[in-house]
Structure formats: structure tokens, C-alpha cells
Amino acid sequence: MRAERPENRRQGKRRGGGRTAPVLGAAVVAGTATLLTAAPARAHGNVNDPVARNYRCLKVWGNRHLDPAMKTEDPMCDQAFRTDPNAMWNWNGLLRDGLKGQYRTGVPDGTLCSAGHAEGGRYDPLDVPGPWIATDKPPRFRLNLVDQASHGADFLEVYVSRDSHDPLTERLGWDDLALVGRTGKVTGGGTVDPAVGGSAYAVDVDATGYPGRRVLFTVWKASHSDQTCFLCSDTVVTG
């Protein structure tokens, strides 16, 4: 399916330059506690399949973020940890308040993966293009999002980057995206992560016609207030 974006996203274009989640709030290696801050009180969640950039970095490297192997094995996570480790510790705070659906204004081109410089720029490392490690997915799959706060969703939208966008060299902009999945109002239906708790929501995605390396961009409008999360997952659409 190649549906276009809704009406409130029209104008503009730009080009800009292991296996289980760590226990949230747990202490890390001695001597690094000064890097940590508590998760935001308004925190929600994140996409865990295909896993979003900062959430994957935390899952894989959170308990060994001082391991020098990260620099060669996972250079984008290494760069993100060195720039601002709180982008990973606060894995569930990629949100903006009070946008009233004006996403292009509140989240300008080139800042989509940081939710428009959310939290004073804490998540800016996520906007940097490069060889983020990607998750293989077939053209049709179900995206899963975990909501630690169980706020529900007025809707979820999933977009895929177009052929004209190179995720290795270009920052993501609104005109780079094609809508490939959408829900109405949901309060459950996804697979809950026991390490996170709360609720989970699923979106059926049809990325047929978009093979190869892509950025999946999820917009999650929470139900409890005018609060929206913006989440980037790196994916290789197989077949």
C-alpha cells in the first residue's frame, strides 16, 4: 500500500546533513552513575519490533556501554552513547506536547528521529544518518510498540522512507516518507515486554514495493493528552 500522508503534513522539503532489555532504573557500572538521569515522569514507551534506534542501543549495550568493542561493532550506538548517553537511558521519552497535529512545524525536517530536538536536544544523536544496525522484515509484518505508561493511542501511523532517501547519508524529512500502516484508537493488542510492563500496540505494515534498507518512522498519538511520540527504526525489507 502506498497511501499518502494526512492533510496536516503537506508543505516543505529538506536535505540535511543482548537480547533482553536492562532493568529500568538499575545502577550501572561503578563510576558511570553520573551519566544517568531518571526516566521522564511522562514517559511512554518505544517501538521494540523492529526495534527503534535508541532502544536497540540500550538493549544491546546498556549493561556494557564502556566496552570498546562497541566502536567497531556498532559505531552509531557508540557515537550516540558518547554524545549523550541519556538518549538511551531515557529510552521512552521521545515525545512532544501540544503540537495539535502540526507535526511539520513542531518536528522539522532533519529532526524526525529526535522528535524535533525533544528534551532540549537529548535525542539529537538519533538524527545522524549512518550505518545503524537494521532489523530484517518481510514486506508485510506487524510492528509492535510497548507503552510502559498504558496511555493508549488515538492512532499509530507507520511510514517507510522512499527510494529517493539514503538513510546512510541523509537526515529524514517528511517528504521522504510514505504511509504503510495506520490504526485507529487502540488500548492493547500488541505483545507486552515483561521487562517493561504496561501495554503494547500492534500495527499491520505493508511495505510491498519498498525493498532494501529503509527507515521506518512511527507516529504515536497518545490518548491521555495532546502528546505525540516520534520513533525511528532501521529496517531491511527483504524479498
C-alpha positions in Angstrom: 0.0 0.0 0.0 1.3 3.5 -0.9 -1.2 5.8 0.9 -0.1 9.4 1.2 0.3 11.3 4.4 -2.7 13.1 6.0 -3.6 16.7 5.3 -1.7 18.3 8.2 1.7 17.2 6.8 1.9 18.9 3.5 4.4 21.7 3.0 8.2 21.7 2.7 11.2 19.7 1.8 14.8 19.5 3.2 18.1 17.8 2.9 20.4 17.8 5.9 23.5 16.9 6.6 21.6 -8.5 24.2 18.6 -10.0 23.9 16.6 -8.7 26.9 16.1 -5.1 28.0 18.0 -4.0 31.0 16.1 -3.4 34.2 15.0 0.2 34.1 16.4 2.5 36.8 19.1 -0.1 37.8 22.6 1.1 38.7 25.2 0.6 36.0 29.0 0.1 36.1 30.5 1.9 39.1 31.9 5.3 38.2 29.3 6.0 35.5 26.3 6.8 37.6 26.7 10.5 36.9 25.7 9.8 33.3 22.2 8.6 34.3 19.1 10.5 34.8 15.7 9.1 35.9 13.2 8.3 33.1 10.9 11.2 32.5 7.7 11.2 34.6 5.7 11.5 31.4 7.5 8.6 29.7 5.6 6.3 27.4 7.5 3.7 25.5 9.0 2.8 22.2 8.9 0.5 19.2 10.5 -2.8 20.2 9.9 -4.7 16.9 11.5 -3.7 14.6 13.4 -2.0 17.4 13.9 1.7 17.4 17.4 3.2 17.3 17.9 4.3 20.9 16.0 1.3 22.4 18.2 -1.1 20.5 21.4 0.6 21.7 20.2 0.3 25.3 19.1 -3.4 24.9 22.4 -4.4 23.3 24.9 -2.1 25.0 23.3 -0.7 28.2 25.0 -3.2 30.5 28.3 -2.9 28.7 28.3 0.6 27.4 32.0 1.1 28.2 33.0 -1.9 26.1 35.5 -0.7 23.4 34.0 -3.3 21.0 31.0 -1.0 20.5 33.1 1.4 18.5 33.8 -1.1 15.8 30.9 -3.4 16.1 28.2 -0.8 16.4 29.6 2.7 15.6 26.3 4.5 15.5 25.4 3.4 19.0 28.9 4.2 20.1 28.5 7.7 18.8 25.1 8.1 20.4 26.4 6.9 23.8 29.4 9.3 23.6 27.3 12.2 22.6 24.5 11.9 25.2 24.0 8.5 27.0 20.7 9.8 28.4 19.2 9.3 24.9 19.4 5.6 25.7 18.7 5.6 29.5 15.6 7.6 28.8 14.6 5.3 26.0 10.9 6.0 26.4 10.7 9.8 26.3 10.8 10.6 22.6 7.7 12.8 22.7 6.4 16.3 22.2 3.5 18.0 23.9 0.8 20.4 22.5 1.5 20.0 18.7 -2.2 19.9 17.8 -1.4 17.8 14.8 1.0 20.4 13.4 3.9 17.9 13.1 5.8 19.6 10.3 6.1 22.7 12.4 6.9 21.1 15.7 9.2 18.4 14.2 11.0 20.0 11.3 12.7 18.1 8.5 16.0 16.6 9.6 14.9 16.2 13.2 12.3 13.5 12.9 14.3 10.8 14.7 14.9 13.1 17.7 11.2 14.2 17.8 12.2 17.7 16.9 15.1 18.1 19.4 12.9 16.7 22.2 14.1 17.2 25.8 16.4 20.1 24.9 18.2 18.0 22.2 18.9 14.9 24.3 17.9 12.7 21.4 19.8 14.6 18.6 22.3 11.8 18.1 19.4 9.7 16.7 19.0 12.1 13.7 22.5 11.4 12.5 22.5 9.3 9.3 24.8 6.3 9.1 25.1 2.5 9.4 22.6 2.0 12.2 22.2 -1.8 12.6 18.9 -2.8 10.9 16.2 -5.4 11.6 15.2 -7.7 8.6 11.5 -7.8 8.0 9.3 -9.2 5.2 7.3 -6.7 3.1 4.2 -7.4 5.3 4.7 -7.6 9.1 3.3 -6.4 12.4 5.1 -3.6 14.1 5.0 -3.8 18.0 5.1 -0.8 20.3 5.4 -1.0 24.1 3.7 1.6 26.2 5.1 1.5 29.8 2.6 4.1 31.0 -0.5 2.4 29.4 -1.8 5.7 28.0 -3.4 4.1 24.9 -3.2 5.5 21.4 -5.6 7.7 19.5 -3.8 6.4 16.5 -0.5 5.0 15.3 1.0 5.7 11.9 3.9 3.9 10.3 5.9 5.4 7.4 8.7 4.0 5.3 11.5 6.0 3.7 11.2 6.3 -0.1 13.7 5.2 -2.7 14.9 8.8 -3.0 16.2 8.9 0.6 19.5 7.4 1.5 19.5 6.5 5.3 23.3 6.2 5.3 23.9 9.8 4.3 20.7 11.8 4.6 18.6 13.0 7.6 15.0 12.1 7.4 12.3 14.6 6.3 8.6 14.4 5.9 8.7 14.3 2.1 10.9 11.2 2.3 8.0 9.2 3.8 5.2 7.0 2.5 2.5 5.8 4.8 2.4 2.0 5.1 0.4 1.3 8.2 -2.2 3.0 10.4 -4.5 2.2 13.3 -7.5 4.0 14.9 -7.8 4.2 18.7 -6.2 1.3 20.5 -5.6 0.3 24.1 -3.9 -3.1 23.6 -3.4 -5.8 21.0 0.4 -5.9 20.9 2.9 -8.1 22.7 3.8 -6.8 26.1 7.5 -6.9 27.1 7.7 -8.4 30.6 10.8 -6.2 31.3 8.8 -3.1 30.6 5.2 -3.9 31.7 2.3 -1.6 30.8 0.6 -2.2 27.5 1.5 -2.8 23.8 0.0 -2.0 20.5 0.4 -3.5 17.0 0.3 -2.0 13.6 0.0 -4.1 10.4 2.6 -2.8 8.0 2.6 -3.4 4.2 5.9 -2.2 2.8 5.5 -4.0 -0.5 7.3 -2.1 -3.2 9.9 -0.7 -0.8 12.7 -3.4 -0.7 16.1 -2.9 0.9 17.4 -0.7 3.6 14.8 1.7 5.0 13.9 3.9 7.9 10.6 3.1 9.5 9.1 6.1 11.2 6.3 5.6 13.7 4.0 8.4 14.9 2.1 7.6 18.1 -0.5 10.0 19.3 -1.2 9.2 23.0 -4.8 9.2 24.2 -4.5 10.9 27.6 -3.4 14.3 26.3 -2.0 16.1 23.3 1.2 14.2 23.4 2.9 12.5 20.4 5.9 10.2 20.1 8.1 10.1 17.0 10.2 6.9 16.6 12.8 5.7 14.0 13.6 2.1 13.4 16.1 0.9 10.9 14.9 -2.0 8.7 15.9 -4.1 5.7 12.7 -5.1 3.8 13.5 -8.5 2.4 12.1 -10.1 -0.7 
